[in-house]
Amino acid sequence: MAYDEALAERVRQGLGTDPGVAERRMFGGIAFLYEGNMAVGVTGADLMVRVGPDATDAALARPGARLFDMTGRPMRGWVVVSGAAVTEDEALESWIDEGRAFAASLPPK
């Protein structure tokens, strides 16, 4: 599955030049890791965000968000945000910040 390269580039810009950030191809898209832990990614035209189990319900209440489910088994702690919901830079940056904050809360890999 191809991923939206324009969205991926916007994510790169949002993450900046932090040396703790790395990119890896995953889930048929591209994942952005912080200190070895996935923070956000792009799959198809959508944004994947790792918010953590405790923040899942609040994340799902935001526009365009749904549970991440690739195998028929939804994964709490992960959401997919419709690309249409992150067309504004402010919305995208908010999701990026949330994903990076959760990844930063985990031990580095």
N, CA, C and O atoms as a MOPAC input file, in Angstrom:
PM7 MOZYME 1SCF
protein

 N      0.84100 1    -1.17300 1     0.00000 1
 C      0.00000 1     0.00000 1     0.00000 1
 C      0.88900 1     1.23900 1     0.00000 1
 O      1.83600 1     1.33600 1     0.78100 1
 N      0.58300 1     2.15800 1    -0.85900 1
 C      1.32400 1     3.40900 1    -0.92000 1
 C      0.85000 1     4.32800 1     0.20400 1
 O     -0.24300 1     4.15700 1     0.74300 1
 N      1.67900 1     5.29100 1     0.54300 1
 C      1.28400 1     6.26300 1     1.55400 1
 C      1.40100 1     7.66500 1     0.97300 1
 O      2.12000 1     7.88800 1    -0.00100 1
 N      0.69900 1     8.59000 1     1.57200 1
 C      0.64500 1     9.97100 1     1.12400 1
 C      1.97800 1    10.65400 1     1.44800 1
 O      2.23700 1    11.03100 1     2.59100 1
 N      2.80800 1    10.80100 1     0.43000 1
 C      4.13300 1    11.38100 1     0.63500 1
 C      4.05200 1    12.83800 1     1.08900 1
 O      4.90500 1    13.29300 1     1.85100 1
 N      3.03900 1    13.57200 1     0.63200 1
 C      2.89800 1    14.96800 1     1.06100 1
 C      2.61100 1    15.03600 1     2.56400 1
 O      3.15800 1    15.89100 1     3.26100 1
 N      1.75900 1    14.14400 1     3.06200 1
 C      1.48900 1    14.10100 1     4.49300 1
 C      2.74900 1    13.68300 1     5.25000 1
 O      3.06300 1    14.25200 1     6.29600 1
 N      3.46400 1    12.70000 1     4.72800 1
 C      4.71000 1    12.27100 1     5.37500 1
 C      5.70100 1    13.43300 1     5.46000 1
 O      6.37700 1    13.59300 1     6.47600 1
 N      5.79000 1    14.22700 1     4.42500 1
 C      6.70000 1    15.37600 1     4.43600 1
 C      6.26400 1    16.41000 1     5.47000 1
 O      7.10300 1    17.01500 1     6.13800 1
 N      4.96600 1    16.61200 1     5.60200 1
 C      4.47200 1    17.53200 1     6.63400 1
 C      4.79400 1    17.01500 1     8.02900 1
 O      5.10300 1    17.79800 1     8.92700 1
 N      4.72100 1    15.69600 1     8.21500 1
 C      5.08800 1    15.10400 1     9.50400 1
 C      6.57700 1    15.32000 1     9.75400 1
 O      6.97100 1    15.69800 1    10.85700 1
 N      7.40800 1    15.08400 1     8.73700 1
 C      8.85500 1    15.32000 1     8.88000 1
 C      9.12100 1    16.75200 1     9.33600 1
 O      9.91200 1    16.98700 1    10.25000 1
 N      8.46000 1    17.69400 1     8.69700 1
 C      8.64800 1    19.09400 1     9.05600 1
 C      8.18200 1    19.35800 1    10.48200 1
 O      8.81600 1    20.11300 1    11.21900 1
 N      7.06900 1    18.73200 1    10.86900 1
 C      6.55900 1    18.90600 1    12.22200 1
 C      7.46900 1    18.33200 1    13.28700 1
 O      7.52500 1    18.84800 1    14.40300 1
 N      8.18000 1    17.27100 1    12.95300 1
 C      9.11000 1    16.65200 1    13.90000 1
 C     10.43400 1    17.39000 1    13.95700 1
 O     11.16600 1    17.28100 1    14.94100 1
 N     10.74400 1    18.13500 1    12.91800 1
 C     11.97200 1    18.91800 1    12.90700 1
 C     13.22100 1    18.06100 1    12.79400 1
 O     13.18600 1    16.95800 1    12.25000 1
 N     14.30600 1    18.57400 1    13.30800 1
 C     15.60800 1    17.92100 1    13.16400 1
 C     16.05100 1    17.21500 1    14.44200 1
 O     17.24600 1    17.00500 1    14.64700 1
 N     15.12300 1    16.85400 1    15.28500 1
 C     15.42900 1    16.16400 1    16.53300 1
 C     16.22300 1    14.89100 1    16.23000 1
 O     15.75000 1    14.04300 1    15.47300 1
 N     17.41500 1    14.74000 1    16.80400 1
 C     18.22500 1    13.54000 1    16.52100 1
 C     17.61900 1    12.24200 1    17.05200 1
 O     18.06300 1    11.15900 1    16.67300 1
 N     16.61400 1    12.33400 1    17.92000 1
 C     15.96100 1    11.14000 1    18.44000 1
 C     14.92900 1    10.55700 1    17.50100 1
 O     14.38300 1     9.48600 1    17.76400 1
 N     14.64800 1    11.26300 1    16.38800 1
 C     13.62000 1    10.82700 1    15.44400 1
 C     14.24300 1    10.00300 1    14.32100 1
 O     15.27400 1    10.37600 1    13.76100 1
 N     13.60900 1     8.89000 1    14.00300 1
 C     14.03400 1     8.03400 1    12.88700 1
 C     12.79800 1     7.61800 1    12.09900 1
 O     11.68300 1     7.63100 1    12.62000 1
 N     13.00700 1     7.25500 1    10.85200 1
 C     11.91500 1     6.79200 1     9.98900 1
 C     12.11900 1     5.32200 1     9.65000 1
 O     13.24500 1     4.86400 1     9.45800 1
 N     11.00800 1     4.59000 1     9.57900 1
 C     11.04900 1     3.18800 1     9.15100 1
 C      9.78800 1     2.87600 1     8.37500 1
 O      8.71000 1     3.37600 1     8.69800 1
 N      9.92100 1     2.06200 1     7.36900 1
 C      8.73600 1     1.58000 1     6.65200 1
 C      8.07600 1     0.50500 1     7.50500 1
 O      8.71100 1    -0.47100 1     7.90400 1
 N      6.77700 1     0.70500 1     7.77700 1
 C      6.00400 1    -0.23400 1     8.60500 1
 C      4.54800 1    -0.14600 1     8.20700 1
 O      4.10900 1     0.87900 1     7.68400 1
 N      3.79400 1    -1.19900 1     8.44700 1
 C      2.34700 1    -1.20100 1     8.25800 1
 C      1.95800 1    -0.75400 1     6.85100 1
 O      0.88400 1    -0.17700 1     6.67400 1
 N      2.79100 1    -1.00100 1     5.85500 1
 C      2.49000 1    -0.57300 1     4.50000 1
 C      2.63500 1     0.92200 1     4.30700 1
 O      2.19700 1     1.46400 1     3.29200 1
 N      3.23800 1     1.58800 1     5.26100 1
 C      3.42800 1     3.03300 1     5.18700 1
 C      4.78000 1     3.40000 1     5.74700 1
 O      5.75200 1     2.66100 1     5.59200 1
 N      4.83600 1     4.53600 1     6.39300 1
 C      6.07700 1     4.98300 1     7.00500 1
 C      5.80300 1     5.36700 1     8.44600 1
 O      4.81100 1     6.03200 1     8.74500 1
 N      6.68400 1     4.94600 1     9.33400 1
 C      6.55400 1     5.23600 1    10.75700 1
 C      7.67600 1     6.17200 1    11.17700 1
 O      8.79700 1     6.09500 1    10.67300 1
 N      7.35200 1     7.05000 1    12.10600 1
 C      8.33000 1     7.96600 1    12.68200 1
 C      8.49400 1     7.57300 1    14.14000 1
 O      7.54200 1     7.60800 1    14.92000 1
 N      9.71100 1     7.20100 1    14.49200 1
 C     10.01000 1     6.72600 1    15.83700 1
 C     10.75200 1     7.79100 1    16.61200 1
 O     11.54500 1     8.54900 1    16.05400 1
 N     10.48200 1     7.84000 1    17.91700 1
 C     11.22000 1     8.73400 1    18.79900 1
 C     11.94500 1     7.86200 1    19.80700 1
 O     11.31500 1     7.12800 1    20.56900 1
 N     13.26400 1     7.94000 1    19.81100 1
 C     14.10500 1     7.10600 1    20.68400 1
 C     13.74700 1     5.62400 1    20.53800 1
 O     13.77500 1     4.87600 1    21.51500 1
 N     13.41300 1     5.20700 1    19.31800 1
 C     13.13300 1     3.80900 1    19.01700 1
 C     11.69000 1     3.38100 1    19.20300 1
 O     11.34600 1     2.24500 1    18.87800 1
 N     10.83700 1     4.25300 1    19.71300 1
 C      9.43000 1     3.94200 1    19.93100 1
 C      8.57700 1     4.69400 1    18.92100 1
 O      8.77100 1     5.88900 1    18.69600 1
 N      7.63000 1     3.98200 1    18.31400 1
 C      6.80300 1     4.63900 1    17.31600 1
 C      5.98100 1     5.74600 1    17.94800 1
 O      5.38400 1     5.56700 1    19.01000 1
 N      5.95700 1     6.90200 1    17.27600 1
 C      5.17600 1     8.05100 1    17.72400 1
 C      4.01400 1     8.29800 1    16.77700 1
 O      2.86000 1     8.35100 1    17.20100 1
 N      4.32000 1     8.44900 1    15.49500 1
 C      3.30900 1     8.70100 1    14.46700 1
 C      3.72900 1     7.98500 1    13.19400 1
 O      4.86800 1     7.53700 1    13.06500 1
 N      2.80200 1     7.88400 1    12.26300 1
 C      3.10900 1     7.28400 1    10.97500 1
 C      2.07500 1     7.69400 1     9.95300 1
 O      1.05300 1     8.29600 1    10.28000 1
 N      2.35500 1     7.36100 1     8.72500 1
 C      1.42200 1     7.63500 1     7.63900 1
 C      1.14600 1     6.32000 1     6.93500 1
 O      2.06600 1     5.61400 1     6.52200 1
 N     -0.12800 1     6.00300 1     6.80500 1
 C     -0.55200 1     4.81400 1     6.08300 1
 C     -1.66500 1     5.22600 1     5.13500 1
 O     -2.68700 1     5.75900 1     5.56900 1
 N     -1.47900 1     4.98900 1     3.87400 1
 C     -2.43300 1     5.48700 1     2.89100 1
 C     -2.47100 1     7.00000 1     2.97100 1
 O     -1.43100 1     7.65500 1     2.90600 1
 N     -3.66200 1     7.55900 1     3.11200 1
 C     -3.82700 1     9.01400 1     3.22100 1
 C     -4.05300 1     9.44400 1     4.66400 1
 O     -4.40100 1    10.59700 1     4.92000 1
 N     -3.85700 1     8.52200 1     5.61500 1
 C     -4.17800 1     8.78500 1     7.01700 1
 C     -2.93500 1     8.83300 1     7.90200 1
 O     -1.86500 1     8.33900 1     7.54800 1
 N     -3.12200 1     9.44700 1     9.06200 1
 C     -2.07600 1     9.56500 1    10.07000 1
 C     -2.32300 1     8.54000 1    11.16600 1
 O     -3.44100 1     8.44100 1    11.67200 1
 N     -1.30500 1     7.77600 1    11.54200 1
 C     -1.37100 1     6.86700 1    12.68700 1
 C     -0.70800 1     7.58000 1    13.85200 1
 O      0.33500 1     8.21300 1    13.68900 1
 N     -1.31400 1     7.47700 1    15.02800 1
 C     -0.74500 1     8.13900 1    16.19700 1
 C     -0.77900 1     7.17600 1    17.37300 1
 O     -1.79900 1     6.54400 1    17.64700 1
 N      0.34200 1     7.07300 1    18.05800 1
 C      0.40900 1     6.25300 1    19.26900 1
 C      0.14600 1     7.17300 1    20.45200 1
 O      0.98900 1     7.99200 1    20.81600 1
 N     -1.02900 1     7.02900 1    21.04500 1
 C     -1.43000 1     7.91800 1    22.12900 1
 C     -1.33600 1     7.25900 1    23.50600 1
 O     -1.35000 1     7.94800 1    24.52600 1
 N     -1.24200 1     5.95100 1    23.53500 1
 C     -1.21100 1     5.22000 1    24.79800 1
 C     -2.60900 1     4.81600 1    25.23400 1
 O     -3.58500 1     5.49400 1    24.91300 1
 N     -2.70800 1     3.71200 1    25.96400 1
 C     -4.01700 1     3.18700 1    26.36200 1
 C     -4.86200 1     4.16700 1    27.17400 1
 O     -6.08000 1     4.22000 1    26.99700 1
 N     -4.24100 1     4.93800 1    28.05400 1
 C     -5.00000 1     5.84500 1    28.91000 1
 C     -5.58100 1     7.03300 1    28.14500 1
 O     -6.54400 1     7.64500 1    28.60900 1
 N     -5.02500 1     7.36800 1    27.00200 1
 C     -5.48400 1     8.52300 1    26.22800 1
 C     -6.34800 1     8.12700 1    25.03200 1
 O     -6.76600 1     8.98800 1    24.25900 1
 N     -6.61600 1     6.83400 1    24.87800 1
 C     -7.35600 1     6.37200 1    23.70400 1
 C     -8.74200 1     6.98200 1    23.60600 1
 O     -9.11100 1     7.48900 1    22.54600 1
 N     -9.51800 1     6.95000 1    24.67500 1
 C    -10.88900 1     7.45500 1    24.60700 1
 C    -10.91900 1     8.93900 1    24.25800 1
 O    -11.73600 1     9.36300 1    23.44100 1
 N    -10.04900 1     9.72500 1    24.85800 1
 C    -10.00500 1    11.15700 1    24.54800 1
 C     -9.59500 1    11.38100 1    23.09000 1
 O    -10.13200 1    12.26500 1    22.42300 1
 N     -8.65600 1    10.59200 1    22.60200 1
 C     -8.22300 1    10.73000 1    21.21300 1
 C     -9.36200 1    10.37600 1    20.26000 1
 O     -9.54400 1    11.03700 1    19.23700 1
 N    -10.11900 1     9.34800 1    20.58800 1
 C    -11.22300 1     8.92900 1    19.72100 1
 C    -12.34600 1     9.95800 1    19.66900 1
 O    -13.15400 1     9.94000 1    18.74100 1
 N    -12.40700 1    10.84100 1    20.63900 1
 C    -13.42500 1    11.89100 1    20.65500 1
 C    -13.06200 1    13.04800 1    19.73200 1
 O    -13.89400 1    13.91600 1    19.46800 1
 N    -11.83700 1    13.06600 1    19.24600 1
 C    -11.39500 1    14.14700 1    18.36100 1
 C    -11.82900 1    13.86400 1    16.92100 1
 O    -11.99800 1    12.70700 1    16.53700 1
 N    -12.00800 1    14.92000 1    16.12800 1
 C    -12.47900 1    14.75400 1    14.74600 1
 C    -11.57300 1    13.85800 1    13.90200 1
 O    -10.35200 1    14.01300 1    13.89900 1
 N    -12.19200 1    12.92300 1    13.19200 1
 C    -11.48500 1    12.08700 1    12.23400 1
 C    -10.74100 1    10.90100 1    12.80800 1
 O    -10.10500 1    10.16100 1    12.05700 1
 N    -10.80100 1    10.69300 1    14.13100 1
 C    -10.02900 1     9.62000 1    14.76700 1
 C    -10.84800 1     8.33400 1    14.88600 1
 O    -12.05100 1     8.36000 1    15.14500 1
 N    -10.15900 1     7.21600 1    14.69000 1
 C    -10.76000 1     5.89700 1    14.88900 1
 C     -9.66300 1     4.96900 1    15.41900 1
 O     -8.47600 1     5.27000 1    15.29600 1
 N    -10.06400 1     3.85100 1    16.00400 1
 C     -9.08000 1     2.88900 1    16.51200 1
 C     -8.24600 1     2.32600 1    15.37200 1
 O     -8.75400 1     2.09800 1    14.27400 1
 N     -6.99800 1     2.10900 1    15.62900 1
 C     -6.10000 1     1.46600 1    14.67800 1
 C     -6.44900 1    -0.01200 1    14.65300 1
 O     -6.44600 1    -0.67400 1    15.69100 1
 N     -6.75100 1    -0.52800 1    13.47200 1
 C     -7.17000 1    -1.91800 1    13.33700 1
 C     -6.74800 1    -2.41900 1    11.96200 1
 O     -7.39500 1    -2.11900 1    10.95900 1
 N     -5.66200 1    -3.18400 1    11.92000 1
 C     -5.20300 1    -3.73100 1    10.64000 1
 C     -5.56100 1    -5.19000 1    10.47200 1
 O     -5.64000 1    -5.68900 1     9.34900 1
 N     -5.77800 1    -5.87500 1    11.57500 1
 C     -5.94400 1    -7.32400 1    11.51100 1
 C     -7.30100 1    -7.79900 1    12.02200 1
 O     -7.50300 1    -8.99900 1    12.20800 1
 N     -8.23000 1    -6.87900 1    12.25100 1
 C     -9.50400 1    -7.25900 1    12.84300 1
 C     -9.47300 1    -7.23700 1    14.35400 1
 O    -10.46100 1    -7.56900 1    15.00900 1
 N     -8.32200 1    -6.83900 1    14.91600 1
 C     -8.17400 1    -6.72600 1    16.36600 1
 C     -7.73600 1    -5.30300 1    16.68400 1
 O     -6.54800 1    -4.98900 1    16.60400 1
 N     -8.68600 1    -4.43500 1    17.04700 1
 C     -8.33600 1    -3.03900 1    17.33800 1
 C     -7.27300 1    -2.94900 1    18.42800 1
 O     -7.25800 1    -3.74400 1    19.36800 1
 N     -6.39500 1    -1.97700 1    18.28700 1
 C     -5.29600 1    -1.80100 1    19.23300 1
 C     -5.51800 1    -0.53300 1    20.04900 1
 O     -5.36800 1     0.57500 1    19.53500 1
 N     -5.88100 1    -0.69900 1    21.33800 1
 C     -6.00500 1     0.47100 1    22.20800 1
 C     -4.63100 1     1.11300 1    22.34500 1
 O     -3.60300 1     0.43800 1    22.40200 1
 N     -4.65200 1     2.40300 1    22.39400 1
 C     -3.39100 1     3.13000 1    22.49800 1
 C     -2.90400 1     3.65200 1    21.15900 1
 O     -1.96700 1     4.44700 1    21.08900 1
 N     -3.54800 1     3.19600 1    20.10500 1
 C     -3.20300 1     3.62300 1    18.75000 1
 C     -4.46400 1     4.10600 1    18.06300 1
 O     -5.51000 1     3.46500 1    18.16900 1
 N     -4.38400 1     5.23000 1    17.35800 1
 C     -5.51400 1     5.72000 1    16.57900 1
 C     -5.05400 1     6.04200 1    15.16400 1
 O     -3.87700 1     6.29500 1    14.90700 1
 N     -6.01000 1     6.02200 1    14.27000 1
 C     -5.78700 1     6.47000 1    12.89600 1
 C     -6.63300 1     7.71500 1    12.72600 1
 O     -7.81400 1     7.73100 1    13.07400 1
 N     -6.02300 1     8.75100 1    12.19000 1
 C     -6.71500 1    10.02100 1    11.98300 1
 C     -6.84600 1    10.23500 1    10.48400 1
 O     -5.86300 1    10.18400 1     9.74600 1
 N     -8.05700 1    10.47200 1    10.05300 1
 C     -8.32100 1    10.72500 1     8.63800 1
 C     -7.44200 1    11.86400 1     8.13600 1
 O     -7.28200 1    12.88400 1     8.80800 1
 N     -6.88100 1    11.67900 1     6.95700 1
 C     -6.06700 1    12.72900 1     6.36200 1
 C     -6.82900 1    14.03100 1     6.22900 1
 O     -6.24100 1    15.11000 1     6.30900 1
 N     -8.13900 1    13.94000 1     6.02600 1
 C     -8.96900 1    15.14100 1     5.91000 1
 C     -9.03300 1    15.91500 1     7.22500 1
 O     -9.31200 1    17.11400 1     7.21900 1
 N     -8.78000 1    15.25200 1     8.34800 1
 C     -8.84000 1    15.90700 1     9.65700 1
 C     -7.52700 1    16.59500 1    10.03000 1
 O     -7.46000 1    17.29800 1    11.03800 1
 N     -6.48600 1    16.39600 1     9.22200 1
 C     -5.18500 1    17.01400 1     9.53100 1
 C     -4.68400 1    17.89300 1     8.38500 1
 O     -3.47800 1    18.04100 1     8.18500 1
 N     -5.61400 1    18.46500 1     7.64400 1
 C     -5.20800 1    19.35800 1     6.55800 1
 C     -4.67700 1    20.67800 1     7.10600 1
 O     -3.84000 1    21.32100 1     6.47300 1
 N     -5.15500 1    21.08100 1     8.27200 1
 C     -4.65300 1    22.29800 1     8.91900 1
 C     -3.39800 1    21.94100 1     9.71300 1
 O     -3.36100 1    20.93200 1    10.41700 1
 N     -2.36800 1    22.78500 1     9.58900 1
 C     -1.10200 1    22.51900 1    10.27400 1
 C     -1.27500 1    22.38900 1    11.78700 1
 O     -0.62400 1    21.55500 1    12.41500 1
 N     -2.14000 1    23.20100 1    12.36600 1
 C     -2.35100 1    23.16100 1    13.81300 1
 C     -2.87100 1    21.79900 1    14.26600 1
 O     -2.42200 1    21.27500 1    15.28500 1
 N     -3.80800 1    21.22400 1    13.52300 1
 C     -4.35200 1    19.90600 1    13.87000 1
 C     -3.27000 1    18.83600 1    13.75200 1
 O     -3.13500 1    17.98500 1    14.63200 1
 N     -2.50300 1    18.87800 1    12.67000 1
 C     -1.43400 1    17.89300 1    12.48400 1
 C     -0.39800 1    18.01500 1    13.59100 1
 O      0.01800 1    17.00700 1    14.16300 1
 N      0.02200 1    19.22900 1    13.89900 1
 C      1.03500 1    19.43000 1    14.93400 1
 C      0.56400 1    18.93500 1    16.28900 1
 O      1.35800 1    18.40700 1    17.06700 1
 N     -0.72200 1    19.10100 1    16.57900 1
 C     -1.26400 1    18.61500 1    17.84300 1
 C     -1.13700 1    17.09500 1    17.94300 1
 O     -0.72600 1    16.56800 1    18.97700 1
 N     -1.48800 1    16.39700 1    16.87100 1
 C     -1.36600 1    14.93200 1    16.86100 1
 C      0.10100 1    14.50900 1    16.94300 1
 O      0.43700 1    13.58200 1    17.67900 1
 N      0.96900 1    15.17900 1    16.19400 1
 C      2.40400 1    14.84600 1    16.24700 1
 C      2.92300 1    15.01600 1    17.67000 1
 O      3.63300 1    14.15200 1    18.18300 1
 N      2.56900 1    16.12500 1    18.30400 1
 C      3.02500 1    16.37500 1    19.67700 1
 C      2.52600 1    15.29200 1    20.62700 1
 O      3.26200 1    14.84900 1    21.50800 1
 N      1.27500 1    14.86600 1    20.44800 1
 C      0.72300 1    13.83000 1    21.32300 1
 C      1.45500 1    12.50200 1    21.13100 1
 O      1.79500 1    11.82700 1    22.10300 1
 N      1.69500 1    12.13200 1    19.87500 1
 C      2.41400 1    10.88900 1    19.60500 1
 C      3.84200 1    10.91800 1    20.12500 1
 O      4.31600 1     9.94700 1    20.71500 1
 N      4.52400 1    12.03400 1    19.90200 1
 C      5.91000 1    12.14200 1    20.37800 1
 C      5.95300 1    12.12400 1    21.90400 1
 O      6.84400 1    11.50500 1    22.48400 1
 N      5.01100 1    12.78900 1    22.56000 1
 C      4.99100 1    12.81200 1    24.02400 1
 C      4.80700 1    11.40500 1    24.58400 1
 O      5.46600 1    11.03400 1    25.55600 1
 N      3.91800 1    10.61900 1    23.97900 1
 C      3.74800 1     9.25500 1    24.48400 1
 C      5.01900 1     8.43800 1    24.23800 1
 O      5.48400 1     7.73200 1    25.13300 1
 N      5.57900 1     8.53100 1    23.03600 1
 C      6.80400 1     7.77400 1    22.75300 1
 C      7.93600 1     8.18500 1    23.69200 1
 O      8.74000 1     7.34700 1    24.10000 1
 N      8.00000 1     9.47300 1    24.03700 1
 C      9.04500 1     9.94900 1    24.95700 1
 C      8.84500 1     9.43400 1    26.37500 1
 O      9.79100 1     9.40100 1    27.16100 1
 N      7.61600 1     9.03000 1    26.71000 1
 C      7.33300 1     8.51600 1    28.05000 1
 C      7.80200 1     7.06900 1    28.21400 1
 O      7.83500 1     6.54400 1    29.32700 1
 N      8.15900 1     6.43500 1    27.11100 1
 C      8.60100 1     5.02800 1    27.14700 1
 C     10.12400 1     4.95900 1    27.23400 1
 O     10.81000 1     5.90200 1    26.84000 1
 N     10.65800 1     3.84500 1    27.74800 1
 C     12.10900 1     3.70000 1    27.77700 1
 C     12.66300 1     3.64300 1    26.34100 1
 O     12.07000 1     2.99900 1    25.47600 1
 N     13.78500 1     4.30800 1    26.09200 1
 C     14.37800 1     4.23500 1    24.75000 1
 C     14.72200 1     2.80000 1    24.38800 1
 O     15.04400 1     1.98600 1    25.25300 1
 N     14.64900 1     2.50400 1    23.09400 1
 C     15.00900 1     1.14900 1    22.61400 1
 C     16.36200 1     1.19200 1    21.97500 1
 O     16.85600 1     0.16700 1    21.50500 1

